[in-house]
């Protein structure tokens, strides 16, 4: 046992009594213990050891075909009052849910080993960090949690010997039965229960379950923010670093932006980009009144397909050692991994993610893909070539700008700044993205995803908007400036106009200059926009007129947008803050006047 904390011991004893494992192993985080678990997983076939010369310390894992992604329909927020979960979450009465799930856990670990994993979300000793304990019957979970969190007995240093402030996570893969799969958050109880899944997003309970769903609720009550945001440092040639956070729905280039490689015109001058986090930010006012952010995670749980030397060389470099690959394809000739978009040379002698060996025959997996479209890599953050020197700073980094964005073909311009914090909250609350071929259903359908938190907010979204407004009031003139970007404007043939990837730094530089008060702006109906000449296009294959087009605001398109926002806001009823209803009215008037 790694702790004398009576609250932890009592809870673990209750879980042991319920699940009835054959043995219990407390995870201390030592390399010796982890190596033994890796060997055991390789022996049982749960993991495959990859080519250790090319991919040292790397392992391969595949999940069942019915268990390959987060399942929103089986994810619940069980607050005591239904209205506290709000219209964007599935709700069930906690008493009812406990009654339903408890029999499923009864004896579920007979014949299995139970692992007790203490972990810290955030650097050990950080005042922004929080502790969780996950109980699981999966070695895959233990080994992934080692990469994704600060795992082991060190986590208990943050908790101490009497505190009850830890998140209780109970997971069993059970029979991996999709009809009885549940991922359930009990916000008032600091508790997460997950059963019948073995896929990362549903079972690494420190990730979305704790770091966003539970933490967003804690943040509301404790005066801080848990956000689905990357954290990025931009260093100028004088060595000054400006930190920004940014929220994007999926398929909008979030990880690529987090690990951006500056274009040559900036590299030559000495500009650098530093990655603090690629997915989640916890933000809290610091001693100087500014907003400081930590990345609560310690690794990257990235989507493999599409990751390559052009799209994201830093992410690819992060996977070269001590990484776990899930549901990618195996190259049987050299025992390495492959996925769509890695290069244009799929291995002929491969094992598909389903476990079928191709032997040069036609691929059989759905969509004729060797790797699953949601296949993953779990890579240590320390592997990333551009990881920030401030990554482990317990105080976090000061955030100067917050950026929202989505995939809009015609609506949002390349970049604009909100008029003030309240208007910025309005911009975030109305965030939308158009579906791509990668998503199921029709292409080009607008999906509203406020602050990219729709699937992850642990309480009523109207109250969440109010919390943002309250935070702005608390921060006053020290609040970050809020911006919106759109890398995805298309021409009439559907081609992207802006080059994207590393060239997005050109837009970020205007954002930084605006925050410093050194860049001009033009007031438009939707916010402050750059003068076209203030976006550096040196070395690009586009001209000033193209930039003007990228910054245009079309009256007809925005009238449609206003109508859609009115519909979107209706779902929040009287929980919608009056300030946001007022912002919508003001936007409508400005668009009408165009």
N, C-alpha and C positions, 0 to 999 in steps of 0.2 A: 504494500500500500504506500502511495507516494505522498499522502497528506494526512494531517490530523483533523482537518476541517470536518466537524460533525455533520454539517449540512450535506457535504459531498458524500460522506460515508453512508449516511442514512438513505440518501436517494439511490446510490449504487446498490445497497443491500435490498431495497424495494424492487429494483429492476431485476436483480439476480433471482429473487423469490418468484417474480412473475415469469421470467423467460427460461429459467431452469437450465442454464448451460452446464456442460460437463466440466468445464474449467474456466477460470477467470484470469486474464492477464492484464495487468496495469501497464500501460505504455509509458516508459520513462524517457523515450526519445533517444536512447543511446544507439550508437552505430551497431554495436554488438547485437542488441535485440532486433534492430531493423534488418540487419543482414540475415539473421536466423529466419525472420518472417519472409524475406525475399526468397530465400532458398526453399522454404516450405511451399510457397506459392508456385515456384518453378516445378518442384517435385509433383505437386498435385495437378499441374497443368492449368492452374488459374492464371498464371503468367507465363510468358515465353521470354527467355533471355535472348536479347538481340546481339548482333555482331559487336563484341566488346572493343574491338580495335577501332571500328568506325563510330560506334555509338556507346562509349564507355558508361556503364552504370544504367543503361536504358533497358526498359522492359516493355513488353507488349501484352495487351489485354483485349478481349472482346466480350461484349455483352450479348444477351439474347436478342434476337431480332424484334421482340415485342417491347424492348426496354432500351431505347436509343436516344431519348431526349427528355427534357423537362415536360411534365404533363400538367398543363394549367387546369384541365377539367378535374383532376384528382388532387388539386392543391387547395387547401382551405385555411381561412383565417377564422379561428374559433374564439371570437371575443364574446364576453358574456351577453352583451346586447347586440342584436343584429345590426342596428343602425351604425354601430361603431366600425363594422367591417366595410360598409359602404357598397355602392353599386358596382364597383370594379372587381370585387373579390367574391369567391364562393364562401358562403358562411354556413356554419352548423353550430348549434348550441353545444358548448364544451362538454356538458354532462352527457349529452347524447353521443357525442363523438368518442369520449372516453369509454362509454358503455359499449359502443360498437367495436372499438379497436382492442380493448383490453383482452377479450377472449382470443383475438388473433395472435397476441403476443404470449398468451399463456402456454408455456412449454415450447415456444418456437425455437429455442436454442438447444433443445435436447440433442445430444450427439455432436454439438458444436462448441467452439471456444468463443467466449465473450471477451472482447477487447475494450478496455476502459481508456479513452483517449482524452487527457487534459490538453487544452490548447489555448493560446492567446491570439485574439484578433488584434493585430497591432503590435508594435515593438514591446518587448518585455520592459516593464518599468514606465511605459508611456502613460501619462494621465488620461490619454484618449483611448487606451486599449481596454478590451473587455475579455473576460474568460468564459470559455465553454467547456463542458465535458460531454463527449459523445461516446455512447455505448453502442457497439456494433458487433456483428458476427462475420464481418468481411475484412480479410487482409487487404484487399484492394482499397478499401476506405482508409485503413491505417496508413498505407504507403502513400496515398494521395494527400491525406491530411498532413503528413510529414512535409510534403512539398508546399502545400498551400497555406499552412499556418506555422506559428512558432509552437511546436508540439512537444509534449513531454513534461517532466516534473518542473521545469523552469516556469511553466504557465501558472503553477500554483503560487509562485512568488507574488504575482499580481493580485491573487485572490486573498492571500493571508489565511489565518487559521480559524477565523470566526465568521467571515463575510458569507452572506447568502446570495450575493449578486453574481450568480453564474447561470449560463444558459444550459438547460438540461436537454440533451439530444439523445433520443432513443431510436436506433435504426436496426432493423433486421431485413435481410434480403428474403427471408421466409421462403416461399416457393416461386418468387418472381412472377406472381400471378397478376396480369394486368387488370382483371376484374375486381381484385381486392387491393389495388395499389392506392396508397394514401400518403400525401405529404402534407402534414398538418401543423400549423403554428397556433399555439395558445399564448397570445401576447401577454395577458395579465399574469400568466403562470411562468413566464420565462422558459417556455417548454416547446420542443419540436419533436413530433413523432413521425417516422417515415417507415413504411413497410411495403414489401413486395416489389422493391426496385433495387437494382444494383448499378444503375447509371449515375455517373458523377453528380450532375446537377440536382438529383433527387436525394442523394445519400451523403454527399460531403456537406454536412449540415452547417459548417462554418460559413459556407459561401452564401448563396442567395437567401437561404432560410434564416440564418442568424444575421449576416452582415447587412442585409437589407430589410427583410420582413420584420424580424424582431427588433433590429437596431433602429429602424425608422420610428417604431413605436416608442422605444426607449428615448430616442433623441427628442421626440415631441415632449415627453414628460420631463426630460432633464435639461432641455435648452441647447441641444446641438442637432446636427443633421447627418443622416446616413443616406448617401446618394449614389445612384448608378452612374458614376462619373470617373473618367480617367483623370490623372493628375500629371501635368507636364511642366518641365522647367525650360525656359528659353534663355540661353546665355548669349549676351552680345560680346563683341570683340574686347570691350573694356572689363569683361568678367562679371558684369551684373546679371543676376538671374531673376527673371520674372516668372512666377508660377501661375498657371491657369488650370481650371478644371473644366471638363466638358462632358455633356450627356448626349448620347445618340441612341436611337432604337437600333435593333440588330440590322445587319447588312448595310450599315452606313459608314463603315471604315473607322470604327472607334479604336481598335487595336493598332491599325496602321498609323493613325494620328498620334497615339500614345508613344509609338516608337519611331517617329518620323526621322528620316534622313534628310538634312538640309540640302536644297539644290546647290549646284556648284557655285553659282554667283554669291551665295551666302557662306558656303564652306570656305571659299578662298579668303573671305574677309575675317574668318575666325568665329562665326556663329556656331553654337552647339545646341543640341536638344537633349534633355535629360528626362528619363522615364521615372516617375515616382509610382504610378499605378496605371493599370490598363482597363480597370473595370469598376472599382468601388472606391468611394472616398467617404471618410468620416470627418466632419468639419465642426470646429468648435471655436468660439471666440477666445483669443489668447490674451495674455497680460496687457498687451498694448491696444486691445480693442479690435484688432483685425481678425479676420477669419483664417484659422489654420487647419490644414488637412493632413491626415495620415492615410496611407493605404493599409486597410486592416489585414490584407492578405500578404503572403510571403512567396507567392508563385503565380504563374499564369495558367489558366484553364482555357486554352485557346482552341478555336475551330481550325482544324488542319487544312481542309480543302481551300485552295486559293492562296495559301501561304507559300511564297516563293522568294527568290532573290530579288525580284523586281518589286513585288507588292510590299514585302516586309522582311528585309534581310536581317534585321535585329531579332525579330520573332523566330526566324528560322535558326539563327545562331543560338538562340536560347534553348533549342531542343537537342543540341548536339551531345549533351551528357546528362546523366541522372534524371532522365525524363521518362514518364510513363505515356505510351501511346495507346489510345483506345479506339477500336473500330476503324483503323486505317488498314491499308493492304500491306501484306508482307511480300517483299521481293525474295523469292526462295533461292535465287542464285547466290546472293551474298548475305542473307539474313538481316536485311535492313528494311526500312519502311517506305511506302509510296502512297501518294494521294493525288486526286485530280487537281491540276493546277500547279503541282510541284515542278514539273517540267513536261515536255511534250513526248516523253519516252516511257510509256507504261511498261513495266516488266512483263515479258511474255510468260515467264514461269513465276506465277504469283499465287498467293492465297488471298481470295477475296475476304472482305471484312466478315462475311458470314461463315468463313472457315472452309469454303470450297476451293480446291486447288484447280487452277485454270489449265495448266499444261498446254498452253497455246490454244485451248478451245475457247469458244465464245463465252463471254462473261454472263453469269446468271443472275447476279444481284439486281434488285429493283432499279430501274433507270439505267441499267448497264454501267454501273459505277463500281470500280474496284474498292474504293473507300466509301464509307457511309458519308452522306453530305454533312452530317453533324459529328463526324469523327473528331477526336480531340487529342491535344497534347497537354500534359500537366508538367510544366517546366519550372525549375527554381528561378526566382527573380534575379538571383545573383549571377545567373548565366548571361543575362542580357547585356550586350556590349555598351548600351547607353543608360544603364541603371544609374539613377541619381546618387551622388555622394550623400544626399540627405535622406535616402530611402529608410534608414533605421533611426532617423532623428526622432526621439520620443516626443518632442514638442510639435512635430509636423512642420509643414512649410506654409508661408503666408500666401493666400490666394488673392490675386489682383483682379482677375477676370473670370467670369463663368460663361460658358458657351453652350448654347443649345443648337441642335441641328437635326435635319431629317433629309429624306430623299424626295425632292419635289422637282418635277420636270419643268414647270412653268411658273410656280407661285412665288416662292421665296427668292430674293436676290442672293447674290454671292455672299454678302455679309451686311448686317446692319446692327446698330447699337440701340438698346432700349433707351427711352427718354429718362427713366429713373428706375429704382429698384422695383416699385410696384408694377410699372409697365413691364419690367423684365420678368416678374413672376407671371404676368398675363401671357407673355410670349412663351414661357416654359410650359404653362398650363394648357396651351393650345397646340403644342408641338404635334406634328404629324409627319407621316412618312408614307410614300406610295409603295404598294407591294411589288416585289420583283418576281421573276420566274422561280426564284429559289423558295418562295413561300407557296403554300398550297392555296388554291383558289385563283380568282381572276387577277390579272396583272394590272397595276395602275390604280388599284383601289386605295383610297386614303384611309389610313388607320391612325386615329388619335392616340398618342402615347405620352401623356403629360410627364415632362421631365425624364422621359424614358423609364418611368417607374410604374407604369400600369400593372405589370405582372408582379411587382415586388413591394408595393406599398402595404404595410402591415395594418393599416387602419383606413378610415374613411378619407377619400381623396379630397373632399371639400375641407376637412380639418387639416389635411396635409398642406393644401394651398395657404390656409390661414397661418400655419406654422412658418411657412416661408415668409409671409408678410410680417409676422412677429419677429422673426430673425432679422429682417431688414431694419425694423424699428430699433432693435437692440444694438445693431452695428452702426446705425446712423450714417455719418459721412465716411465711415471706414468700410462700408459694405463694398464688396467687389462690384465692378461694372458688369452689366449683363449684355451679351451679344447673341446673335443668331447667324449661323452659316448654312450654306447650301452648296455642296460641291457638285450637285447632280442636275443642274439645269441642262436641258437638251435642246438641240436645234429641231427643225421641222422633220428631219429624217430620223430623229430619235438618238442622235449621237451626242455624247457629253461634250460640252463646250469648254469647260474648265479642265486643265490637265490632271488635277488632283494629286494624290500621293505626296511626295516631298514638297511639291510646289504649293501645297496648302500653307506652308510656312509664310509665304508672301502675304497671305491674308492675316495670319496670326501677328505678323509684324505691324500691320496697321492697328490691330486690336491693342497691342502693347503700347504703341505710340499714342493711341487715344487715351489709354489709362494714365500715361505720363503727361498728357496735355500737350504733346508736340505734334499731333496730326489734326488736320482740319476735318470737317464733316459738313454734309448737306442735310438739312432737315427735310424728311419726306413724310408721306402719310403714315408710314409704318414704323419709322425710327430714323436715327441718324445713319447716313451712308457715307462711304468714302467718296471723295472726288475721284473720278476714274484714274487720273494721273498719279494718285497717291497709292495705287496698287502697283508694285514693282513688277513689270513684265519683261525685264531684261533677260534675253536668252530664250524666251518663249515664242511659240509659233502663233501668237495671237496679237492683235493690235488694240489700240485705245478704243476704237468703235466697238470691238467685241466686249471689252470690259464694260463700256456704257450699257450694252445690251444685257450683260450679266447682272447689272445693278438696276435694271428697269423694273418699275412697279406698274403692272397692267390693271387698269380700273375694273374691267369685266371679271378678270380672274380673282381679284380681291373682293369684289362684291359677292362672288360665289363662296369665297373663303369665310367672309363674315357670316353668311347664312349657315354654313357648316359649323362654325364655332357656336352660334346660337343654339343649334341642335345638340352639340356636344355638351354645352353647359347645362342643358335642361336636366340631364341625369343626376346632377348634384343637388337639385332642389334648393331648399332654404339653407343648405350647408355651403352653398357657393358664397364666398366672401363678397360683400357689397362692392368692395374696391375693384374686384375683377369684372363684375357686371358693369360697373362704371367705365372701366377701361374699354370694354367691348363697345359701349355706346359711343365713346370718343373715337374709336377706330372707325366705326360705321360713318360717323359724321365727316371724318377726314377723307375716307374713301369716296363718299358721296360728292365731296368737293373737288375731286380730281378732274 
